[in-house]
Amino acid sequence: MRRSYSFVLAFPLVFTIAVLLWMSGNEVPANGAINSVIGDESYISLYGKEPGKNVPDQIRIRIHLDYVEGILRNRPMDHLTTEKAINRIKGLDLLRDYILEEEFPYNDGHPDNRRPTFISDDGRICAVGWMIEKTAGREVAEKVNKVFKYSYIPEINHPLFMEWVEESGFTIEELAMIQPQYGTIVTEEVKENRNRINASYGIGSALIAGGNALYISNSSHNPWMFRNAQHNHWFGLAAGSASVLIGTLNLRSARVYQIPKSPQICMMTCLVTEVTETNHLRTGVAAGKIAVGVVSIVRAGHHLLNSTGTVQSASGVDVTYLNTHPFEPGSVVPAVSYSIQF
């Protein structure tokens, strides 16, 4: 019978450890992919995971452009004319120079969180725009920007752009792979802690804590709640598991959001204040529930797996006597005690 119990009893603890490990290593995901064609494939290939929210745009953009440059340099050029092949190699060399410059634009006016930006208001130009500027001239890039500033590469049908693409040695799909999606500029970061517990979470926490308290303070062999001691421990296992589960799900209570600096959202420039809101009270209550739940699970598991049938005194208030030695050898005084039978 003990073997049949073992998996059931181990599951709550294994589940708790797994969730806590997952939460400790699970970053808040970044807000949007860096590219519309391959997403965050570049970052995942380098680090084995998606970028977290705290990874700066500069790093994500550089990793993406490095990655795409490597892909494009390794593609065959047999289908290209000699002139187009030379233009393609020149374009990739220009892309390498652009990566080293690290003067990337940003989303300065589009309401999307991430959006291609051909030339931002401060004059910074995108990677494809840079390649156009260095081969066809800045004037051509600015004419394209005037009409298609926030457009994806396949959406740009400007005649000057199409003429450049035709001679560049690149396909539209390859240029779209290069084109990053830029985020807004965070001009201020604010951290706020709001200690609050909503009614549903508070009531649920109180009920679960009460169930665990009843079980822990109840006798392990002579429970007053149940005629059968094993039923008592199954109740403790359920109460402990519920406490651990609810506590784990509420352990991470922080949320991040952005507030535009201008009343008119992104009508001129997308300058935002990023607010990180925490709730230490909720996190503290969750941690306490996990701790109490683990105690209940361990206690219930111990007795369900090692049930001996030994009858012991119940938990509760009792009168005892304390020996006053060495003050008065041989004498005792009455005292009130509260015992918890594990």
C-alpha positions, -999 to 999 in steps of 0.1 A, spaced: 0 0 0 29 24 7 41 20 -28 8 31 -42 9 62 -20 44 72 -30 37 87 -64 7 106 -51 26 120 -22 57 130 -42 37 148 -69 29 180 -49 65 185 -39 79 177 -73 53 201 -88 62 228 -64 99 225 -71 94 224 -109 72 255 -109 96 275 -87 125 266 -109 105 276 -140 96 309 -124 131 317 -114 145 311 -149 115 325 -168 121 361 -178 93 385 -187 91 381 -225 101 409 -248 74 430 -262 73 419 -299 97 401 -322 127 419 -337 118 408 -373 86 401 -392 100 372 -412 122 352 -388 111 367 -355 136 363 -327 154 333 -343 187 351 -341 185 355 -303 172 320 -297 200 305 -318 226 323 -297 211 319 -262 187 290 -266 157 311 -253 136 340 -263 148 375 -253 135 388 -220 120 422 -216 152 436 -200 173 429 -231 181 463 -247 170 470 -282 206 478 -293 217 443 -284 187 426 -300 191 446 -332 228 438 -334 223 401 -328 196 400 -354 217 418 -381 248 397 -374 227 366 -378 210 376 -410 243 388 -425 258 353 -419 228 337 -436 229 359 -466 267 356 -471 263 318 -472 236 318 -499 247 309 -535 249 336 -561 251 314 -592 217 328 -604 230 364 -603 247 384 -630 283 394 -623 272 430 -617 244 420 -593 267 396 -574 292 424 -569 264 447 -557 252 420 -533 287 416 -518 291 454 -516 257 456 -498 267 430 -473 299 448 -466 279 480 -461 256 461 -437 287 450 -417 298 487 -415 263 496 -403 263 470 -376 296 483 -363 282 519 -362 253 508 -340 234 540 -348 200 524 -351 167 543 -354 136 538 -331 98 539 -334 92 576 -330 56 579 -340 38 547 -349 12 534 -324 25 498 -326 49 487 -299 73 476 -326 74 488 -361 100 493 -389 112 529 -391 131 539 -422 145 571 -408 137 583 -373 132 620 -364 168 622 -352 182 612 -386 191 576 -377 184 554 -407 175 517 -408 198 489 -422 182 487 -457 180 525 -458 217 527 -450 225 504 -479 204 526 -502 220 558 -489 256 545 -494 249 533 -530 221 555 -544 224 586 -521 207 600 -490 182 618 -511 168 586 -525 165 572 -490 147 603 -477 122 602 -506 114 566 -497 111 576 -461 87 604 -468 60 580 -481 69 547 -465 85 556 -431 68 528 -411 62 503 -440 74 468 -441 97 460 -471 71 442 -491 48 472 -488 73 497 -502 64 502 -539 83 535 -545 98 535 -580 132 546 -567 132 518 -542 121 491 -567 148 503 -591 175 499 -564 162 464 -554 164 453 -590 201 460 -591 210 452 -555 213 414 -559 189 409 -530 153 397 -531 124 414 -513 123 385 -489 159 388 -480 156 426 -474 126 419 -453 147 395 -432 172 423 -426 146 449 -416 143 451 -378 111 462 -360 121 490 -336 106 498 -302 98 530 -285 122 551 -264 118 547 -226 128 580 -212 121 572 -176 117 540 -155 96 541 -124 93 514 -98 62 513 -76 51 490 -48 14 487 -41 7 465 -12 -28 453 -17 -48 421 -15 -81 418 -34 -111 403 -17 -112 370 -36 -75 363 -30 -78 373 6 -108 351 13 -92 322 -6 -60 326 13 -78 327 47 -98 295 39 -67 276 28 -46 288 57 -74 278 81 -75 243 66 -38 239 70 -39 252 106 -67 228 115 -47 199 101 -13 209 116 -29 214 151 -49 182 149 -35 150 164 -18 127 139 -33 95 153 -64 107 172 -79 135 151 -110 151 162 -121 161 127 -121 125 113 -128 91 128 -100 77 106 -65 91 110 -57 84 73 -87 105 62 -72 133 83 -39 130 65 -55 129 31 -72 161 41 -39 176 51 -23 165 18 -51 182 -1 -50 214 20 -12 215 17 -12 210 -21 -39 237 -26 -18 261 -5 14 254 -24 -4 257 -58 -22 290 -50 10 304 -34 32 294 -64 8 309 -89 8 342 -70 45 344 -61 54 366 -90 31 396 -87 51 423 -107 37 438 -139 52 462 -163 34 488 -184 42 519 -203 27 554 -201 31 578 -230 48 611 -221 25 629 -244 -13 630 -239 -17 622 -276 -3 587 -279 25 586 -304 12 614 -325 46 631 -325 72 610 -307 68 578 -288 85 587 -256 72 566 -227 76 561 -190 80 525 -181 64 515 -148 73 483 -129 46 477 -103 52 452 -76 31 439 -47 53 428 -19 24 420 4 9 396 -21 43 380 -27 48 376 10 14 360 15 22 336 -14 55 326 1 39 320 35 13 298 18 40 277 1 58 272 34 27 262 53 16 239 25 50 222 23 47 215 61 13 200 57 24 179 27 55 165 45 35 157 76 7 140 57 32 121 35 52 109 65 21 95 82 5 80 52 37 62 42 46 52 77 13 45 93 20 24 125 -14 26 142 3 38 174 -22 58 196 -8 90 209 -24 119 228 -42 145 208 -29 180 202 -43 208 223 -42 227 256 -32 207 286 -21 213 322 14 202 331 39 206 359 73 223 358 101 213 380 115 243 398 150 228 403 176 242 409 156 270 428 136 246 449 148 210 444 119 185 445 91 210 441 69 216 410 45 242 398 15 239 375 16 254 340 -5 255 309 9 239 277 -1 235 241 12 205 223 11 197 186 14 160 178 33 155 145 
